[in-house]
Amino acid sequence: MFNLYERSGGHYMDVGASEKIAKGFIKVKSDSLPVSYTKDGLLFSNGDHLKADVIVFATGFVKNQRLVVADILGREVADELEDYWGLNEEGEIKGAFKPSGRKSEFAVEGKHANDDDI
């Protein structure tokens, strides 16, 4: 329970990416900030150029999706949402796959957010 509540998880489900990173098929760069896109990749603040077919920004995890929604869609939309994480009045964890507070919208987070089978 501690991992779920305090760390919003604490687990990692490897679906093949770890092996591809270890073998060098997927590149990870964290020693300087990206400053611009190039025709075939990214330019970094230290002058490095990384060629890439796909660019994925893994910027971290925010426990409460309302904060992310506020950044993307504005505070007005975020204020209509229920809190995404924490405990509810019954002491149960507010988690993934729950009504958002807005009509016909649900909050989904994690690996299954993009799966076709949910």
Sine and cosine of phi, psi and omega as CSV:
sin_phi,cos_phi,sin_psi,cos_psi,sin_omega,cos_omega
0.00,0.00,-0.62,0.78,-0.02,-1.00
-0.85,0.53,-0.74,0.67,0.01,-1.00
-0.85,0.53,-0.67,0.74,-0.01,-1.00
-0.91,0.41,-0.74,0.68,-0.10,-0.99
-0.98,0.22,-0.77,0.63,-0.10,-1.00
-0.98,0.19,-0.59,0.80,-0.10,-0.99
-0.93,-0.38,0.07,1.00,-0.02,-1.00
0.82,0.57,0.60,0.80,0.03,-1.00
0.62,-0.79,-0.99,-0.12,-0.05,-1.00
1.00,-0.08,0.23,0.97,0.00,-1.00
-0.75,-0.66,0.26,-0.96,0.02,-1.00
-0.63,-0.78,0.83,-0.56,0.02,-1.00
-0.98,-0.20,0.96,-0.27,-0.02,-1.00
-0.98,0.19,0.85,-0.53,0.04,-1.00
-0.92,-0.40,0.44,0.90,0.06,-1.00
0.89,-0.46,-0.30,0.95,-0.06,-1.00
-0.92,0.39,-0.61,0.79,-0.04,-1.00
-0.86,0.50,-0.70,0.71,0.02,-1.00
-0.90,0.44,-0.65,0.76,0.01,-1.00
-0.92,0.40,-0.58,0.81,0.09,-1.00
-0.91,0.42,-0.73,0.68,-0.02,-1.00
-0.87,0.49,-0.58,0.81,-0.01,-1.00
-1.00,0.08,-0.08,1.00,0.04,-1.00
1.00,0.07,0.12,0.99,0.03,-1.00
-0.96,0.29,-0.51,0.86,0.07,-1.00
-0.91,-0.42,0.81,-0.59,-0.01,-1.00
-1.00,-0.09,0.62,-0.78,0.06,-1.00
-0.84,-0.54,0.76,-0.65,0.00,-1.00
-0.75,-0.66,0.83,-0.55,-0.03,-1.00
-0.69,-0.73,0.15,0.99,-0.09,-1.00
-1.00,-0.05,-0.06,1.00,0.09,-1.00
-0.37,-0.93,0.34,-0.94,-0.07,-1.00
-1.00,0.09,0.60,-0.80,0.12,-0.99
-0.94,0.33,0.66,-0.75,0.00,-1.00
-0.90,-0.43,-0.42,0.91,0.05,-1.00
-0.25,-0.97,0.41,-0.91,0.14,-0.99
-0.98,0.20,0.50,-0.87,0.14,-0.99
-0.87,-0.49,0.03,-1.00,-0.02,-1.00
-0.87,0.50,-0.51,0.86,-0.07,-1.00
-0.77,-0.64,0.39,0.92,0.02,-1.00
0.24,-0.97,-0.70,-0.71,-0.05,-1.00
-0.72,-0.69,0.55,-0.83,0.14,-0.99
-0.96,-0.29,0.70,-0.72,-0.06,-1.00
-0.94,-0.33,0.30,-0.95,-0.07,-1.00
-0.89,0.46,-0.40,0.91,0.02,-1.00
-1.00,0.01,0.10,0.99,0.03,-1.00
1.00,-0.07,-0.16,0.99,0.03,-1.00
-0.91,0.41,0.56,-0.83,0.13,-0.99
-0.87,-0.49,0.81,-0.59,0.00,-1.00
-0.92,-0.40,0.90,-0.44,0.08,-1.00
-0.96,0.27,0.64,-0.77,-0.06,-1.00
-0.43,-0.90,0.63,-0.78,0.15,-0.99
-0.99,0.10,-0.57,0.82,-0.01,-1.00
-0.69,-0.72,0.65,-0.76,0.03,-1.00
-0.87,-0.49,0.82,-0.57,0.02,-1.00
-0.85,-0.52,0.84,-0.54,0.08,-1.00
-1.00,-0.06,0.92,-0.40,0.07,-1.00
-0.97,-0.22,1.00,-0.06,-0.20,-0.98
-0.98,-0.18,0.03,1.00,0.01,-1.00
0.88,-0.47,-0.09,-1.00,-0.12,-0.99
-0.76,-0.66,0.77,-0.64,0.07,-1.00
-0.95,-0.31,0.81,-0.59,-0.08,-1.00
-0.87,0.49,-0.66,0.75,-0.09,-1.00
-0.97,-0.25,0.92,-0.38,-0.05,-1.00
-0.88,0.48,-0.33,0.95,0.04,-1.00
-0.85,0.53,-0.58,0.81,0.00,-1.00
-0.92,0.39,-0.64,0.77,0.03,-1.00
-0.93,0.38,-0.69,0.72,0.02,-1.00
-0.88,0.48,-0.64,0.77,0.02,-1.00
-0.87,0.49,-0.65,0.76,0.02,-1.00
-0.91,0.41,-0.61,0.80,-0.11,-0.99
-1.00,0.00,-0.74,0.68,-0.13,-0.99
-0.95,-0.32,-0.12,0.99,0.03,-1.00
0.97,-0.22,0.38,-0.93,-0.05,-1.00
-0.90,0.44,-0.57,0.82,-0.03,-1.00
-0.87,0.50,-0.71,0.71,0.03,-1.00
-0.93,0.36,-0.69,0.72,-0.02,-1.00
-0.87,0.49,-0.58,0.81,-0.01,-1.00
-0.92,0.40,-0.33,0.95,0.04,-1.00
-0.99,0.11,-0.20,0.98,-0.05,-1.00
-1.00,0.02,0.45,-0.89,0.15,-0.99
-0.99,0.13,0.34,-0.94,0.09,-1.00
-0.88,0.47,0.61,-0.79,-0.06,-1.00
-1.00,-0.02,-0.51,0.86,-0.08,-1.00
-0.78,-0.62,0.23,-0.97,-0.04,-1.00
0.94,-0.33,-0.25,-0.97,-0.01,-1.00
-0.95,-0.30,0.60,-0.80,0.09,-1.00
-1.00,0.06,-0.04,-1.00,-0.06,-1.00
-0.90,0.44,-0.30,0.95,0.04,-1.00
-1.00,-0.10,0.04,1.00,0.02,-1.00
0.99,0.11,0.20,0.98,0.03,-1.00
-1.00,-0.07,0.51,-0.86,-0.02,-1.00
-0.95,0.31,0.77,-0.63,0.12,-0.99
-0.99,0.15,0.91,-0.42,-0.10,-1.00
-0.73,-0.68,-0.39,-0.92,-0.09,-1.00
-0.92,0.40,0.30,-0.95,0.05,-1.00
0.86,0.51,0.82,0.57,-0.01,-1.00
-0.75,-0.66,0.39,-0.92,0.10,-0.99
-0.85,0.53,0.59,-0.81,-0.08,-1.00
-1.00,0.05,-0.33,0.95,-0.13,-0.99
0.96,-0.29,-0.32,0.95,0.08,-1.00
-0.98,-0.20,0.60,-0.80,-0.05,-1.00
-0.83,0.55,0.78,-0.63,0.08,-1.00
0.90,0.44,0.37,0.93,0.06,-1.00
-0.84,-0.55,0.65,-0.76,0.00,-1.00
-0.80,-0.61,0.51,-0.86,0.07,-1.00
-1.00,-0.07,0.82,-0.58,0.04,-1.00
-0.75,-0.66,0.74,-0.67,-0.04,-1.00
-0.62,-0.78,0.42,-0.91,0.06,-1.00
0.98,-0.21,-0.19,-0.98,-0.08,-1.00
-0.83,0.56,-0.57,0.82,-0.10,-0.99
-0.99,0.11,-0.02,1.00,-0.03,-1.00
-0.86,0.50,-0.42,0.91,-0.03,-1.00
-0.91,-0.41,0.15,0.99,-0.01,-1.00
-0.97,0.24,0.53,-0.85,0.02,-1.00
-0.98,0.18,-0.23,0.97,-0.14,-0.99
-0.99,-0.12,0.24,0.97,0.03,-1.00
-0.99,-0.17,0.00,0.00,0.00,0.00
